[in-house]
């Protein structure tokens, strides 16, 4: 199987919850639209530092993880991110890869949609 990409929307989940409760207007929810690599073996969302800053996501901890290329490191973990794809959505924390290039926007776990 070849490489598969999907156009997804990422939102700051705290902002989205605050908008739903009427605390902030919907237009103030920080969001971005990205072309993401679909990784059927991924267990979590991976974003770069630029996306983290754009969404205003705070770092909530550290986690050891191994990427598909075998790189094992301690990565920063964000507060929850809302992922939307077509008519489906889910919320999860994201690992931040600080040195990921601009072509690496996001990688998300396909199995969350099953």
C-alpha positions in Angstrom: 0.0 0.0 0.0 1.3 3.5 -0.8 1.4 6.6 1.3 -2.0 8.0 2.1 -2.7 11.6 3.1 -5.9 13.1 4.4 -7.1 16.7 4.8 -8.0 17.1 8.5 -8.9 19.9 10.9 -7.1 20.2 14.2 -8.6 22.3 17.0 -7.6 23.3 20.5 -10.0 21.1 22.4 -10.1 23.4 25.4 -11.2 26.3 23.1 -13.8 24.0 21.5 -15.2 23.0 24.8 -15.3 26.7 26.0 -17.1 27.7 22.8 -19.6 24.9 23.3 -20.3 26.2 26.8 -20.7 29.8 25.6 -17.5 31.0 27.3 -15.9 32.2 24.1 -17.3 32.7 20.6 -16.9 29.9 18.1 -14.8 32.2 15.9 -12.1 32.3 18.7 -11.5 28.6 18.7 -7.9 28.1 17.5 -7.8 25.7 14.5 -5.8 24.7 11.5 -6.3 22.7 8.4 -3.6 20.3 7.6 -2.6 17.6 5.0 -1.7 14.7 7.3 0.0 11.5 6.7 -2.3 8.6 7.6 -0.4 6.0 9.7 -2.4 2.8 10.4 0.1 1.8 13.0 0.2 5.1 14.9 -1.1 5.2 18.4 -1.4 9.0 18.8 -1.3 12.3 16.9 2.1 13.7 16.0 2.5 17.4 15.2 5.3 19.8 14.8 6.1 22.8 16.9 4.6 25.3 14.4 1.2 23.6 14.6 1.4 23.4 18.4 2.0 27.2 18.6 -0.7 27.9 16.1 -3.2 26.0 18.1 -2.0 27.5 21.4 -1.5 24.1 23.0 0.2 23.9 26.3 2.7 21.1 27.2 1.3 18.8 29.8 4.1 16.3 30.2 6.8 14.1 28.6 6.5 10.7 27.1 9.0 8.2 25.7 8.0 7.0 22.2 9.4 5.2 19.2 8.5 6.5 15.8 8.0 4.4 12.7 11.6 5.1 11.7 12.9 3.6 14.9 13.8 6.9 16.6 13.3 6.6 20.3 13.2 9.8 22.3 11.4 11.7 25.0 8.7 13.9 23.4 6.6 16.7 24.8 2.9 15.9 25.1 0.2 18.6 24.6 -3.1 19.2 26.1 -6.0 17.6 24.1 -6.4 18.3 20.4 -9.7 17.7 18.5 -9.2 16.0 15.2 -11.9 16.2 12.5 -12.0 14.3 9.3 -15.1 14.3 7.1 -18.0 13.5 9.4 -15.9 12.0 12.2 -14.0 13.4 15.1 -12.1 12.4 18.1 -9.9 14.0 20.8 -6.4 13.0 21.9 -3.2 14.5 23.1 -0.4 15.0 20.6 3.4 14.3 20.6 5.4 17.3 19.5 8.4 16.8 17.1 10.3 20.1 17.5 12.5 19.7 14.5 10.0 18.4 12.0 10.1 20.4 8.7 7.3 22.5 7.3 6.2 19.6 5.0 5.6 17.5 8.1 2.3 18.9 9.4 0.6 16.1 11.3 0.4 12.4 11.4 -2.7 10.8 12.9 -3.7 7.3 13.9 -6.1 5.9 11.3 -7.5 3.2 13.6 -9.3 5.8 15.7 -11.8 6.1 12.9 -12.7 2.4 12.9 
